[in-house]
């Protein structure tokens, strides 16, 4: 996984552009409404989704597997704290956060890794804190493509394995972690206007 992302960022640099995802804007509005001040973003990449939180007075800590992505963030004057490593090795600190935002990452993990990751995120929330995951759904055009590795789990191209969620699998994996709601988000490719948008699921949980 590390090598795959490292080479990807070396080759493609700011591959998604710098405009935050629609999910990040929606989450920012929700976090402001709930007075969330301090968040963790696992899989922060080069920080394109971080700025929208920072600009609104929310303190951000990141986790990122690619050293190159962290360097790109620094070159673009994103100087918040970023732990270098894989989310599968969480936790990186003992801190509890008001909120966690995880964009387009969890579906890249296998079942055992997803289980641990969800639990690790939940454990790093303060009481009443929120965690929001945006993940690929079975409505995405890549569903069913490539080599099938398990139920709803495909290697869509060499080295890229994806688990495609639906409401049943969300309930199964997040049900005991304060699942509040599942909503559909259509994410446009903001730096590639001609590419059709992807259907994602936004999963919202609260630690009670």
C-alpha positions, 0 to 999 in steps of 0.5 A: 500500500505504501509503495502504491501511494508513494509512487502515485503522488510522485508521479501525479503530485496534486492529482485531485487538484486543490478544491476540497470535495463536496463531502468536506464542505458538508462535513465542515458545515455539520462540524461548525453546527456541532461546535467541533473544534479539533479534528483528525483526518486519516488519509489526509493526502496533500491536504486538499480537504483540510483547508476548508476546516482550517479556514473555519477555525477548526484545528486539524491533525492528519495521518498520511501514508505517503511522505511525498504527499506530506511534502506537497502539503508543506510546499503549499503552506499547510503546516498542521500536524501530520503523522506519517504512517498507515491508518492500519497502525493507528493510534499515533497519539493518545489524544481524543478528538471532537471529530474525525473526517475520513474521505475515500479511504476506508473502501481501500482496506480489507475486512480485518483492516476496516474493522480495526480502523473503525474501532480505532477512530471511534476510540479516538473520539471524545464523548459525544464526538462525531466521525464521518466517513465518505466511501464508494458505493455499489452504485459506482461505475467500477462496481463488479469490474476486475477480479472479485476477491470476496463479496462486494470486494474487487481488484479493479486494477492491479494493486487497487482493491476496493470494497463497495458499500451498501446500506446493509454493509454500512449497518453491519460494520458501523452499527455498534459505533453510534451510526446516526445516518447514511446519505448519498453524496454525488462527488464530481471530479473537480479537476477533470470536468469530463469524468462522470461523478462518483456516487459515494455514501456518507456515514455519520456516527456519534460516540455516546 
